[in-house]
Structure formats: C-alpha cells, structure tokens
Amino acid sequence: MFDIVVKGGTLPDGRVADIGIRDGRIAAVERLDDAVEAGEVIDAAGDLVSPPFVDPHFHMDATLSYGLPRINASGTLLEGISLWGELKQVMTVDQVKERALAYCDWAASLGLLAIRSHVDTCDDRLLGVEALLDVREAVKGYIDLQLVAFPQDGLYRDPTAYANTVRALDMGVDVVGGIPHFERTMADGAASVTALCEIAAERGLLVDMHCDETDDPMSRHIETLAYETQRLGLQGRVAGSHLTSMHSMDNYYVSKLLPLMAEAQVAAIPNPLINIMLQGRHDTFPKRRGLTRVKEMQALGITVGWGQDCVRDPWYSLGTGDMLDVAFMGLHVAQMSAPEEMARCFDMVTTESAKIMHLDGYGLEVGSVASLVVLDAGDKVEAVRLRPDRLCVIAKGKVISRQARNDARLSIPGRPERVRRRHRVMG
C-alpha cells in the first residue's frame, strides 16, 4: 500500500519507472503492478519526472520589492545596492514576510522546493533575518529554505556588520556569507574572506560568498577563498557565487586559478539572468557577457550550479522563480549547445545545486525524501527548451500543486486540432 504512486514517468536518466511513495519517502522505483494499492495514482506516462528544482543563490529579503521606494534607473549593481539601502530603512518585518511567502507560493507551483537565500546583516535591527527565520519555519513542510548571513555593505566597510553577522548566526542562520569585492580595499576584501571562513570553521558551518561580482580582472578574492578553504579544512563546504571577474581575467592566470578551486573543492554558483543584465555596463563594444567560465570549471570537476539571484527587486526587474528560465539563459550565455551540455544545464538546477546546498535525502532513489516534479516534457533537454508546465508537484510526500496540460487549440483546415511543442530527435 502506497500513499501515492506516480505511474510510467521518464526519469532524468532515461529510465521509465513507477515511483511509490509512503510516509513522506520514496518506497519504490520500479515497474509496479497496475493493481497496486495507492491512495492516489498520478499518470505520468510520457512525462519527465524529476527531483525538485534547487536555487542555490537568491535574495528573498528583497524579492518582489521592485519599484520600492523607486526604480533602479541605471540598471547597475551599485545603484541596486544603494536602492536596497533606502528600502531597508522603511521596510517592516511583516512586509518582508508577506513578499517572501508570496514568492514561496510561486516557487512551490514551479517545483522549486529548495532555496538558499542570502539575508542582509548590515541592519542593526536585523529585520530581514527575523522575517526569513519565520518564513523558513512557515514553509518547512514543503520548501527547504537555507539562509546565508550576508553583510551586504561589507564586513569591514559597515561598522556593525561583523557583530550583526555573528548575531544572525546565533539566531539560527545556516551559512556564512560575504562580499569581499565591496570592501574599501583589496586588502580588506581578502581579510574579510579570512575572518568569515574562520567563523564558519569554528561553528562547523557552510560558506557561500559573493565573490568578484565585477568586471575588474584584478578582483581575485576567489583565490583567497580557495586558500582559506584548504587552510581551514573546509573542502566541499564552500561556494563562490557570481565570480564574474573571471570573464575578464588573463587566461594564464585562470589556468592557475581553476586548479586551485578544484583542489580546494570550492563550488561555483553563476547567476546568468542577473549578471548578463548587470555586468559590462561600462563597456561599449565588444561588450562582456557577465558570466564566469562554466565549462572550463566543469572540465576540472568543479561543481557548478545555476542560481536565480533576484526576482522583481532593486537589481532585476523581471523573473518568475522558474529555474528552467535560469538554465535556459545559462545555456545560451555559456554556449552549452552540445546535447550533453544542454542536459547538464538541467542538472545544474537540480542535482548539482543540491550538492552545493548539502541537501539531505534529495533524489529519486528508494529512501529519498518524496519530493518530485512531473513536467510536460520528455527529457531533460526538452525541459530546458520548453520550460514546460509543472503538471504535478509533490513535496515531502504530499501533492502541493497541480496544473492541467495546456495544449494550444488550432482552427486551421487540414491541420491538427491540438498543438504541443514537444519534439523528439529523429533517427
């Protein structure tokens, strides 16, 4: 007897199997008898069944605040930071919670069931921290929300950031963050990396640092992050987010840097939607793409996961919460057009990002947490191409969202009545 059986789905590895769910866990992944007893049977024949989408880099304290108190006129990263500073002065805990919970509704409907959100600690009131700790508790039945203590204005540039970051961790924030390239000097940036990694080592926490989100090829804090990771024994527990300066770095230097990252087991989280928008603003032509060296990292075995970063906030005016939009943009900007590269883009918003977040029980194996998504697509590449409807979302053993298949209807003589954009490679 199962609580739910998902029948006939195509798994990401191409196998066709039924998935039996019992007591919030996956109890079977095999061909089950049609007469098997289940509280509910979901027909997924021909549809892709995937573990849930994972966003390893987001700012939930700012989400859905676009236009408050004004719009980012220049579209730059620095004006966005300035605008966020204005918004912090007038926002309330309830407003942050309301916006964050609304975003979590979007996420749930899209099968985005694990999110790592940075939360600003450069606010003596720690309103964002208080709000998102409440949100984490409110959504824990269906979304795994991991919080990063993020000194947005610089650990040393802001006079109370260090103390507030420690306070946030004491309140229960999960991960240590930082922004070394925003400190006043390169030396202060490097010192902040050291200090924050030492805090993480002392507390046994993960590290996720905004690192070198700039067009300046001399911003090389990722090198310090890799060094401190090894010095402090943090291998496998550290991620560098953005890393956009690498798109401007000398190739010889990068040939040294990437092996250092691989040796230290530092993961990378590029954010293609936001950085293709923010970076290169001072360029005329040729204009830089704003993305780090994804394929080169993966060739060395570095774990790379796509991040959403922003949705409708001071930095980014668009966004829906759909991680397949992120994968689609990343595929284009990184020129990942080979079939195996396109499939890898899907992994970068599922299994690879789950590794970065150290998610326990993630996947479609027997014993895994019963969280999964049924998509109107036949395989991983088709899912990235179509960004299709999520026909069913199951979170921790419960169906939390359903969507009808949304075929178009034609009224054209001699042509089919219904149109679907799914398409299999011939041959």
TORKOL-4160 file (C-alpha; in steps of 0.2 Angstrom, whole numbers, padded with zeros to 4 digits, m for minus):
427
<pt num="1" X="0000" Y="0000" Z="0000"/>
<pt num="2" X="0007" Y="0017" Z="m0005"/>
<pt num="3" X="0001" Y="0034" Z="m0002"/>
<pt num="4" X="0005" Y="0040" Z="m0019"/>
<pt num="5" X="0010" Y="0031" Z="m0035"/>
<pt num="6" X="0017" Y="0041" Z="m0050"/>
<pt num="7" X="0015" Y="0029" Z="m0065"/>
<pt num="8" X="0026" Y="0027" Z="m0080"/>
<pt num="9" X="0036" Y="0043" Z="m0079"/>
<pt num="10" X="0053" Y="0045" Z="m0088"/>
<pt num="11" X="0067" Y="0048" Z="m0075"/>
<pt num="12" X="0081" Y="0061" Z="m0079"/>
<pt num="13" X="0092" Y="0046" Z="m0083"/>
<pt num="14" X="0080" Y="0040" Z="m0097"/>
<pt num="15" X="0073" Y="0025" Z="m0087"/>
<pt num="16" X="0054" Y="0023" Z="m0087"/>
<pt num="17" X="0048" Y="0018" Z="m0070"/>
<pt num="18" X="0034" Y="0020" Z="m0057"/>
<pt num="19" X="0038" Y="0029" Z="m0041"/>
<pt num="20" X="0029" Y="0023" Z="m0025"/>
<pt num="21" X="0028" Y="0035" Z="m0010"/>
<pt num="22" X="0024" Y="0030" Z="0008"/>
<pt num="23" X="0026" Y="0041" Z="0024"/>
<pt num="24" X="0035" Y="0055" Z="0015"/>
<pt num="25" X="0048" Y="0044" Z="0007"/>
<pt num="26" X="0051" Y="0036" Z="m0009"/>
<pt num="27" X="0047" Y="0017" Z="m0006"/>
<pt num="28" X="0049" Y="0010" Z="m0023"/>
<pt num="29" X="0056" Y="0015" Z="m0040"/>
<pt num="30" X="0052" Y="0001" Z="m0052"/>
<pt num="31" X="0038" Y="m0006" Z="m0063"/>
<pt num="32" X="0023" Y="m0008" Z="m0051"/>
<pt num="33" X="0008" Y="m0019" Z="m0054"/>
<pt num="34" X="m0007" Y="m0010" Z="m0061"/>
<pt num="35" X="m0017" Y="m0017" Z="m0047"/>
<pt num="36" X="m0006" Y="m0010" Z="m0033"/>
<pt num="37" X="m0015" Y="m0001" Z="m0019"/>
<pt num="38" X="m0012" Y="0018" Z="m0018"/>
<pt num="39" X="m0021" Y="0032" Z="m0010"/>
<pt num="40" X="m0019" Y="0042" Z="m0027"/>
<pt num="41" X="m0011" Y="0037" Z="m0044"/>
<pt num="42" X="m0004" Y="0050" Z="m0054"/>
<pt num="43" X="m0002" Y="0046" Z="m0073"/>
<pt num="44" X="0015" Y="0052" Z="m0079"/>
<pt num="45" X="0016" Y="0041" Z="m0094"/>
<pt num="46" X="0027" Y="0050" Z="m0107"/>
<pt num="47" X="0031" Y="0064" Z="m0095"/>
<pt num="48" X="0048" Y="0069" Z="m0086"/>
<pt num="49" X="0048" Y="0065" Z="m0068"/>
<pt num="50" X="0062" Y="0075" Z="m0059"/>
<pt num="51" X="0068" Y="0078" Z="m0042"/>
<pt num="52" X="0063" Y="0096" Z="m0037"/>
<pt num="53" X="0072" Y="0111" Z="m0043"/>
<pt num="54" X="0085" Y="0119" Z="m0032"/>
<pt num="55" X="0090" Y="0138" Z="m0032"/>
<pt num="56" X="0107" Y="0139" Z="m0023"/>
<pt num="57" X="0108" Y="0158" Z="m0024"/>
<pt num="58" X="0093" Y="0170" Z="m0020"/>
<pt num="59" X="0089" Y="0186" Z="m0010"/>
<pt num="60" X="0072" Y="0183" Z="m0003"/>
<pt num="61" X="0073" Y="0198" Z="0009"/>
<pt num="62" X="0072" Y="0209" Z="m0006"/>
<pt num="63" X="0061" Y="0199" Z="m0018"/>
<pt num="64" X="0045" Y="0207" Z="m0026"/>
<pt num="65" X="0050" Y="0224" Z="m0020"/>
<pt num="66" X="0053" Y="0231" Z="m0037"/>
<pt num="67" X="0048" Y="0250" Z="m0038"/>
<pt num="68" X="0050" Y="0252" Z="m0019"/>
<pt num="69" X="0055" Y="0266" Z="m0015"/>
<pt num="70" X="0060" Y="0269" Z="m0033"/>
<pt num="71" X="0066" Y="0260" Z="m0049"/>
<pt num="72" X="0085" Y="0257" Z="m0052"/>
<pt num="73" X="0087" Y="0270" Z="m0066"/>
<pt num="74" X="0104" Y="0265" Z="m0071"/>
<pt num="75" X="0102" Y="0246" Z="m0070"/>
<pt num="76" X="0119" Y="0244" Z="m0062"/>
<pt num="77" X="0124" Y="0233" Z="m0047"/>
<pt num="78" X="0130" Y="0248" Z="m0037"/>
<pt num="79" X="0113" Y="0258" Z="m0039"/>
<pt num="80" X="0104" Y="0242" Z="m0034"/>
<pt num="81" X="0114" Y="0241" Z="m0018"/>
<pt num="82" X="0111" Y="0260" Z="m0014"/>
<pt num="83" X="0092" Y="0257" Z="m0018"/>
<pt num="84" X="0092" Y="0242" Z="m0006"/>
<pt num="85" X="0099" Y="0253" Z="0007"/>
<pt num="86" X="0085" Y="0265" Z="0005"/>
<pt num="87" X="0072" Y="0251" Z="0006"/>
<pt num="88" X="0080" Y="0244" Z="0022"/>
<pt num="89" X="0076" Y="0260" Z="0031"/>
<pt num="90" X="0057" Y="0259" Z="0028"/>
<pt num="91" X="0053" Y="0241" Z="0027"/>
<pt num="92" X="0045" Y="0231" Z="0041"/>
<pt num="93" X="0046" Y="0213" Z="0046"/>
<pt num="94" X="0028" Y="0209" Z="0041"/>
<pt num="95" X="0031" Y="0217" Z="0023"/>
<pt num="96" X="0047" Y="0206" Z="0021"/>
<pt num="97" X="0037" Y="0190" Z="0027"/>
<pt num="98" X="0022" Y="0194" Z="0015"/>
<pt num="99" X="0033" Y="0196" Z="0000"/>
<pt num="100" X="0044" Y="0181" Z="0004"/>
<pt num="101" X="0029" Y="0170" Z="0007"/>
<pt num="102" X="0021" Y="0176" Z="m0010"/>
<pt num="103" X="0037" Y="0171" Z="m0018"/>
<pt num="104" X="0037" Y="0154" Z="m0010"/>
<pt num="105" X="0020" Y="0151" Z="m0017"/>
<pt num="106" X="0027" Y="0154" Z="m0035"/>
<pt num="107" X="0041" Y="0143" Z="m0031"/>
<pt num="108" X="0030" Y="0129" Z="m0025"/>
<pt num="109" X="0019" Y="0130" Z="m0040"/>
<pt num="110" X="0035" Y="0128" Z="m0051"/>
<pt num="111" X="0043" Y="0113" Z="m0041"/>
<pt num="112" X="0056" Y="0124" Z="m0034"/>
<pt num="113" X="0057" Y="0116" Z="m0017"/>
<pt num="114" X="0075" Y="0121" Z="m0010"/>
<pt num="115" X="0081" Y="0138" Z="m0010"/>
<pt num="116" X="0097" Y="0146" Z="m0002"/>
<pt num="117" X="0093" Y="0164" Z="0002"/>
<pt num="118" X="0106" Y="0177" Z="0007"/>
<pt num="119" X="0099" Y="0189" Z="0020"/>
<pt num="120" X="0107" Y="0206" Z="0024"/>
<pt num="121" X="0115" Y="0208" Z="0041"/>
<pt num="122" X="0120" Y="0226" Z="0038"/>
<pt num="123" X="0105" Y="0232" Z="0048"/>
<pt num="124" X="0106" Y="0234" Z="0067"/>
<pt num="125" X="0088" Y="0229" Z="0068"/>
<pt num="126" X="0091" Y="0213" Z="0058"/>
<pt num="127" X="0073" Y="0214" Z="0052"/>
<pt num="128" X="0076" Y="0203" Z="0037"/>
<pt num="129" X="0084" Y="0190" Z="0047"/>
<pt num="130" X="0069" Y="0189" Z="0059"/>
<pt num="131" X="0057" Y="0189" Z="0045"/>
<pt num="132" X="0066" Y="0175" Z="0035"/>
<pt num="133" X="0068" Y="0164" Z="0050"/>
<pt num="134" X="0049" Y="0165" Z="0052"/>
<pt num="135" X="0047" Y="0161" Z="0034"/>
<pt num="136" X="0059" Y="0146" Z="0035"/>
<pt num="137" X="0048" Y="0139" Z="0049"/>
<pt num="138" X="0032" Y="0143" Z="0039"/>
<pt num="139" X="0037" Y="0134" Z="0023"/>
<pt num="140" X="0047" Y="0119" Z="0030"/>
<pt num="141" X="0033" Y="0107" Z="0026"/>
<pt num="142" X="0036" Y="0110" Z="0008"/>
<pt num="143" X="0052" Y="0121" Z="0004"/>
<pt num="144" X="0069" Y="0118" Z="0012"/>
<pt num="145" X="0075" Y="0136" Z="0015"/>
<pt num="146" X="0093" Y="0139" Z="0019"/>
<pt num="147" X="0098" Y="0156" Z="0025"/>
<pt num="148" X="0115" Y="0164" Z="0022"/>
<pt num="149" X="0121" Y="0178" Z="0034"/>
<pt num="150" X="0126" Y="0191" Z="0021"/>
<pt num="151" X="0135" Y="0208" Z="0026"/>
<pt num="152" X="0129" Y="0217" Z="0010"/>
<pt num="153" X="0138" Y="0233" Z="0014"/>
<pt num="154" X="0155" Y="0224" Z="0018"/>
<pt num="155" X="0160" Y="0215" Z="0033"/>
<pt num="156" X="0173" Y="0229" Z="0037"/>
<pt num="157" X="0165" Y="0243" Z="0027"/>
<pt num="158" X="0150" Y="0244" Z="0038"/>
<pt num="159" X="0155" Y="0247" Z="0056"/>
<pt num="160" X="0142" Y="0235" Z="0064"/>
<pt num="161" X="0142" Y="0221" Z="0050"/>
<pt num="162" X="0154" Y="0209" Z="0059"/>
<pt num="163" X="0144" Y="0210" Z="0075"/>
<pt num="164" X="0127" Y="0209" Z="0066"/>
<pt num="165" X="0133" Y="0194" Z="0056"/>
<pt num="166" X="0138" Y="0184" Z="0072"/>
<pt num="167" X="0121" Y="0189" Z="0079"/>
<pt num="168" X="0112" Y="0182" Z="0064"/>
<pt num="169" X="0122" Y="0166" Z="0065"/>
<pt num="170" X="0117" Y="0165" Z="0084"/>
<pt num="171" X="0099" Y="0167" Z="0079"/>
<pt num="172" X="0100" Y="0152" Z="0068"/>
<pt num="173" X="0105" Y="0157" Z="0051"/>
<pt num="174" X="0113" Y="0142" Z="0042"/>
<pt num="175" X="0128" Y="0148" Z="0031"/>
<pt num="176" X="0142" Y="0161" Z="0032"/>
<pt num="177" X="0142" Y="0174" Z="0018"/>
<pt num="178" X="0152" Y="0189" Z="0012"/>
<pt num="179" X="0156" Y="0201" Z="m0001"/>
<pt num="180" X="0174" Y="0205" Z="m0002"/>
<pt num="181" X="0175" Y="0214" Z="m0018"/>
<pt num="182" X="0163" Y="0228" Z="m0010"/>
<pt num="183" X="0176" Y="0232" Z="0004"/>
<pt num="184" X="0185" Y="0248" Z="0003"/>
<pt num="185" X="0202" Y="0240" Z="m0002"/>
<pt num="186" X="0208" Y="0223" Z="m0010"/>
<pt num="187" X="0217" Y="0220" Z="0007"/>
<pt num="188" X="0201" Y="0222" Z="0017"/>
<pt num="189" X="0192" Y="0211" Z="0005"/>
<pt num="190" X="0205" Y="0197" Z="0007"/>
<pt num="191" X="0204" Y="0200" Z="0026"/>
<pt num="192" X="0185" Y="0198" Z="0026"/>
<pt num="193" X="0187" Y="0181" Z="0017"/>
<pt num="194" X="0199" Y="0175" Z="0031"/>
<pt num="195" X="0188" Y="0181" Z="0045"/>
<pt num="196" X="0172" Y="0174" Z="0038"/>
<pt num="197" X="0180" Y="0157" Z="0034"/>
<pt num="198" X="0187" Y="0156" Z="0052"/>
<pt num="199" X="0169" Y="0159" Z="0059"/>
<pt num="200" X="0162" Y="0145" Z="0048"/>
<pt num="201" X="0176" Y="0133" Z="0053"/>
<pt num="202" X="0174" Y="0137" Z="0072"/>
<pt num="203" X="0155" Y="0134" Z="0070"/>
<pt num="204" X="0155" Y="0120" Z="0058"/>
<pt num="205" X="0145" Y="0129" Z="0045"/>
<pt num="206" X="0145" Y="0130" Z="0026"/>
<pt num="207" X="0152" Y="0146" Z="0017"/>
<pt num="208" X="0144" Y="0154" Z="0002"/>
<pt num="209" X="0152" Y="0171" Z="m0003"/>
<pt num="210" X="0148" Y="0184" Z="m0016"/>
<pt num="211" X="0165" Y="0184" Z="m0024"/>
<pt num="212" X="0172" Y="0195" Z="m0038"/>
<pt num="213" X="0155" Y="0201" Z="m0045"/>
<pt num="214" X="0163" Y="0214" Z="m0055"/>
<pt num="215" X="0171" Y="0217" Z="m0072"/>
<pt num="216" X="0188" Y="0221" Z="m0064"/>
<pt num="217" X="0200" Y="0207" Z="m0069"/>
<pt num="218" X="0211" Y="0211" Z="m0054"/>
<pt num="219" X="0197" Y="0206" Z="m0042"/>
<pt num="220" X="0204" Y="0189" Z="m0036"/>
<pt num="221" X="0196" Y="0185" Z="m0020"/>
<pt num="222" X="0191" Y="0168" Z="m0026"/>
<pt num="223" X="0210" Y="0164" Z="m0025"/>
<pt num="224" X="0209" Y="0169" Z="m0006"/>
<pt num="225" X="0193" Y="0159" Z="m0004"/>
<pt num="226" X="0201" Y="0143" Z="m0011"/>
<pt num="227" X="0217" Y="0146" Z="0000"/>
<pt num="228" X="0207" Y="0148" Z="0016"/>
<pt num="229" X="0196" Y="0133" Z="0012"/>
<pt num="230" X="0211" Y="0122" Z="0012"/>
<pt num="231" X="0220" Y="0130" Z="0027"/>
<pt num="232" X="0204" Y="0128" Z="0037"/>
<pt num="233" X="0199" Y="0111" Z="0031"/>
<pt num="234" X="0183" Y="0117" Z="0023"/>
<pt num="235" X="0184" Y="0107" Z="0007"/>
<pt num="236" X="0167" Y="0103" Z="0000"/>
<pt num="237" X="0158" Y="0116" Z="0011"/>
<pt num="238" X="0162" Y="0132" Z="0002"/>
<pt num="239" X="0154" Y="0140" Z="m0013"/>
<pt num="240" X="0160" Y="0156" Z="m0023"/>
<pt num="241" X="0145" Y="0165" Z="m0030"/>
<pt num="242" X="0145" Y="0175" Z="m0046"/>
<pt num="243" X="0164" Y="0175" Z="m0050"/>
<pt num="244" X="0161" Y="0187" Z="m0065"/>
<pt num="245" X="0178" Y="0195" Z="m0064"/>
<pt num="246" X="0184" Y="0178" Z="m0071"/>
<pt num="247" X="0177" Y="0183" Z="m0088"/>
<pt num="248" X="0190" Y="0197" Z="m0089"/>
<pt num="249" X="0205" Y="0188" Z="m0082"/>
<pt num="250" X="0221" Y="0184" Z="m0091"/>
<pt num="251" X="0220" Y="0166" Z="m0097"/>
<pt num="252" X="0236" Y="0161" Z="m0090"/>
<pt num="253" X="0231" Y="0167" Z="m0073"/>
<pt num="254" X="0214" Y="0157" Z="m0074"/>
<pt num="255" X="0224" Y="0142" Z="m0079"/>
<pt num="256" X="0232" Y="0143" Z="m0062"/>
<pt num="257" X="0216" Y="0148" Z="m0053"/>
<pt num="258" X="0204" Y="0135" Z="m0058"/>
<pt num="259" X="0215" Y="0120" Z="m0052"/>
<pt num="260" X="0216" Y="0129" Z="m0036"/>
<pt num="261" X="0197" Y="0129" Z="m0034"/>
<pt num="262" X="0196" Y="0111" Z="m0040"/>
<pt num="263" X="0209" Y="0106" Z="m0027"/>
<pt num="264" X="0200" Y="0115" Z="m0013"/>
<pt num="265" X="0183" Y="0108" Z="m0019"/>
<pt num="266" X="0176" Y="0125" Z="m0020"/>
<pt num="267" X="0159" Y="0125" Z="m0029"/>
<pt num="268" X="0154" Y="0139" Z="m0041"/>
<pt num="269" X="0137" Y="0147" Z="m0042"/>
<pt num="270" X="0135" Y="0158" Z="m0058"/>
<pt num="271" X="0119" Y="0169" Z="m0060"/>
<pt num="272" X="0116" Y="0171" Z="m0078"/>
<pt num="273" X="0100" Y="0181" Z="m0078"/>
<pt num="274" X="0106" Y="0194" Z="m0067"/>
<pt num="275" X="0124" Y="0195" Z="m0072"/>
<pt num="276" X="0120" Y="0196" Z="m0091"/>
<pt num="277" X="0110" Y="0211" Z="m0086"/>
<pt num="278" X="0122" Y="0220" Z="m0073"/>
<pt num="279" X="0139" Y="0216" Z="m0080"/>
<pt num="280" X="0148" Y="0225" Z="m0094"/>
<pt num="281" X="0138" Y="0241" Z="m0091"/>
<pt num="282" X="0154" Y="0252" Z="m0093"/>
<pt num="283" X="0158" Y="0243" Z="m0110"/>
<pt num="284" X="0154" Y="0250" Z="m0127"/>
<pt num="285" X="0159" Y="0236" Z="m0139"/>
<pt num="286" X="0164" Y="0222" Z="m0138"/>
<pt num="287" X="0153" Y="0220" Z="m0123"/>
<pt num="288" X="0157" Y="0207" Z="m0110"/>
<pt num="289" X="0144" Y="0193" Z="m0106"/>
<pt num="290" X="0144" Y="0194" Z="m0087"/>
<pt num="291" X="0146" Y="0175" Z="m0084"/>
<pt num="292" X="0161" Y="0166" Z="m0077"/>
<pt num="293" X="0170" Y="0151" Z="m0085"/>
<pt num="294" X="0157" Y="0137" Z="m0083"/>
<pt num="295" X="0163" Y="0124" Z="m0095"/>
<pt num="296" X="0181" Y="0126" Z="m0090"/>
<pt num="297" X="0176" Y="0123" Z="m0072"/>
<pt num="298" X="0166" Y="0108" Z="m0076"/>
<pt num="299" X="0180" Y="0101" Z="m0086"/>
<pt num="300" X="0191" Y="0101" Z="m0070"/>
<pt num="301" X="0177" Y="0093" Z="m0059"/>
<pt num="302" X="0171" Y="0109" Z="m0050"/>
<pt num="303" X="0153" Y="0108" Z="m0045"/>
<pt num="304" X="0143" Y="0122" Z="m0054"/>
<pt num="305" X="0125" Y="0126" Z="m0050"/>
<pt num="306" X="0115" Y="0140" Z="m0059"/>
<pt num="307" X="0107" Y="0152" Z="m0047"/>
<pt num="308" X="0092" Y="0164" Z="m0049"/>
<pt num="309" X="0098" Y="0178" Z="m0038"/>
<pt num="310" X="0084" Y="0190" Z="m0040"/>
<pt num="311" X="0066" Y="0192" Z="m0045"/>
<pt num="312" X="0057" Y="0209" Z="m0046"/>
<pt num="313" X="0069" Y="0218" Z="m0034"/>
<pt num="314" X="0081" Y="0233" Z="m0034"/>
<pt num="315" X="0093" Y="0223" Z="m0046"/>
<pt num="316" X="0082" Y="0214" Z="m0058"/>
<pt num="317" X="0065" Y="0220" Z="m0064"/>
<pt num="318" X="0060" Y="0203" Z="m0071"/>
<pt num="319" X="0060" Y="0184" Z="m0066"/>
<pt num="320" X="0046" Y="0171" Z="m0061"/>
<pt num="321" X="0055" Y="0159" Z="m0050"/>
<pt num="322" X="0057" Y="0147" Z="m0064"/>
<pt num="323" X="0074" Y="0138" Z="m0063"/>
<pt num="324" X="0072" Y="0132" Z="m0080"/>
<pt num="325" X="0072" Y="0150" Z="m0086"/>
<pt num="326" X="0089" Y="0152" Z="m0077"/>
<pt num="327" X="0096" Y="0136" Z="m0085"/>
<pt num="328" X="0089" Y="0142" Z="m0102"/>
<pt num="329" X="0099" Y="0158" Z="m0101"/>
<pt num="330" X="0114" Y="0150" Z="m0094"/>
<pt num="331" X="0114" Y="0138" Z="m0108"/>
<pt num="332" X="0115" Y="0152" Z="m0121"/>
<pt num="333" X="0127" Y="0163" Z="m0112"/>
<pt num="334" X="0139" Y="0149" Z="m0109"/>
<pt num="335" X="0136" Y="0142" Z="m0126"/>
<pt num="336" X="0132" Y="0125" Z="m0119"/>
<pt num="337" X="0124" Y="0119" Z="m0135"/>
<pt num="338" X="0130" Y="0100" Z="m0136"/>
<pt num="339" X="0117" Y="0088" Z="m0131"/>
<pt num="340" X="0127" Y="0083" Z="m0115"/>
<pt num="341" X="0130" Y="0101" Z="m0111"/>
<pt num="342" X="0111" Y="0105" Z="m0113"/>
<pt num="343" X="0107" Y="0090" Z="m0102"/>
<pt num="344" X="0120" Y="0096" Z="m0089"/>
<pt num="345" X="0111" Y="0113" Z="m0088"/>
<pt num="346" X="0096" Y="0104" Z="m0081"/>
<pt num="347" X="0107" Y="0095" Z="m0068"/>
<pt num="348" X="0114" Y="0112" Z="m0063"/>
<pt num="349" X="0096" Y="0117" Z="m0057"/>
<pt num="350" X="0093" Y="0100" Z="m0049"/>
<pt num="351" X="0106" Y="0088" Z="m0043"/>
<pt num="352" X="0122" Y="0099" Z="m0044"/>
<pt num="353" X="0114" Y="0113" Z="m0034"/>
<pt num="354" X="0108" Y="0100" Z="m0022"/>
<pt num="355" X="0126" Y="0095" Z="m0019"/>
<pt num="356" X="0131" Y="0113" Z="m0016"/>
<pt num="357" X="0117" Y="0115" Z="m0003"/>
<pt num="358" X="0121" Y="0098" Z="0005"/>
<pt num="359" X="0103" Y="0093" Z="0004"/>
<pt num="360" X="0099" Y="0078" Z="0014"/>
<pt num="361" X="0088" Y="0064" Z="0006"/>
<pt num="362" X="0087" Y="0073" Z="m0011"/>
<pt num="363" X="0084" Y="0062" Z="m0026"/>
<pt num="364" X="0073" Y="0049" Z="m0034"/>
<pt num="365" X="0081" Y="0034" Z="m0025"/>
<pt num="366" X="0072" Y="0022" Z="m0013"/>
<pt num="367" X="0073" Y="0031" Z="0004"/>
<pt num="368" X="0074" Y="0048" Z="m0003"/>
<pt num="369" X="0063" Y="0062" Z="0003"/>
<pt num="370" X="0047" Y="0061" Z="m0008"/>
<pt num="371" X="0049" Y="0077" Z="m0017"/>
<pt num="372" X="0047" Y="0077" Z="m0035"/>
<pt num="373" X="0040" Y="0086" Z="m0051"/>
<pt num="374" X="0030" Y="0080" Z="m0066"/>
<pt num="375" X="0034" Y="0090" Z="m0081"/>
<pt num="376" X="0026" Y="0091" Z="m0098"/>
<pt num="377" X="0042" Y="0086" Z="m0107"/>
<pt num="378" X="0050" Y="0070" Z="m0112"/>
<pt num="379" X="0068" Y="0073" Z="m0106"/>
<pt num="380" X="0080" Y="0085" Z="m0098"/>
<pt num="381" X="0084" Y="0094" Z="m0114"/>
<pt num="382" X="0066" Y="0096" Z="m0119"/>
<pt num="383" X="0063" Y="0103" Z="m0102"/>
<pt num="384" X="0076" Y="0117" Z="m0104"/>
<pt num="385" X="0070" Y="0121" Z="m0121"/>
<pt num="386" X="0051" Y="0122" Z="m0117"/>
<pt num="387" X="0052" Y="0127" Z="m0098"/>
<pt num="388" X="0035" Y="0117" Z="m0098"/>
<pt num="389" X="0020" Y="0117" Z="m0086"/>
<pt num="390" X="0023" Y="0108" Z="m0070"/>
<pt num="391" X="0009" Y="0095" Z="m0071"/>
<pt num="392" X="0011" Y="0090" Z="m0053"/>
<pt num="393" X="0022" Y="0095" Z="m0038"/>
<pt num="394" X="0024" Y="0083" Z="m0023"/>
<pt num="395" X="0033" Y="0090" Z="m0008"/>
<pt num="396" X="0038" Y="0078" Z="0006"/>
<pt num="397" X="0025" Y="0065" Z="0002"/>
<pt num="398" X="0011" Y="0077" Z="m0002"/>
<pt num="399" X="0004" Y="0084" Z="m0018"/>
<pt num="400" X="0005" Y="0103" Z="m0016"/>
<pt num="401" X="0002" Y="0109" Z="m0034"/>
<pt num="402" X="m0007" Y="0103" Z="m0050"/>
<pt num="403" X="m0008" Y="0111" Z="m0067"/>
<pt num="404" X="m0018" Y="0105" Z="m0082"/>
<pt num="405" X="m0009" Y="0101" Z="m0098"/>
<pt num="406" X="m0010" Y="0117" Z="m0108"/>
<pt num="407" X="m0011" Y="0112" Z="m0127"/>
<pt num="408" X="m0015" Y="0125" Z="m0139"/>
<pt num="409" X="m0031" Y="0123" Z="m0150"/>
<pt num="410" X="m0030" Y="0127" Z="m0168"/>
<pt num="411" X="m0044" Y="0131" Z="m0180"/>
<pt num="412" X="m0034" Y="0128" Z="m0197"/>
<pt num="413" X="m0042" Y="0117" Z="m0210"/>
<pt num="414" X="m0032" Y="0102" Z="m0213"/>
<pt num="415" X="m0021" Y="0104" Z="m0198"/>
<pt num="416" X="m0022" Y="0095" Z="m0181"/>
<pt num="417" X="m0034" Y="0102" Z="m0168"/>
<pt num="418" X="m0021" Y="0102" Z="m0154"/>
<pt num="419" X="m0003" Y="0108" Z="m0154"/>
<pt num="420" X="0011" Y="0103" Z="m0142"/>
<pt num="421" X="0028" Y="0109" Z="m0144"/>
<pt num="422" X="0036" Y="0093" Z="m0138"/>
<pt num="423" X="0048" Y="0086" Z="m0151"/>
<pt num="424" X="0059" Y="0071" Z="m0152"/>
<pt num="425" X="0075" Y="0070" Z="m0161"/>
<pt num="426" X="0073" Y="0059" Z="m0177"/>
<pt num="427" X="0084" Y="0044" Z="m0181"/>
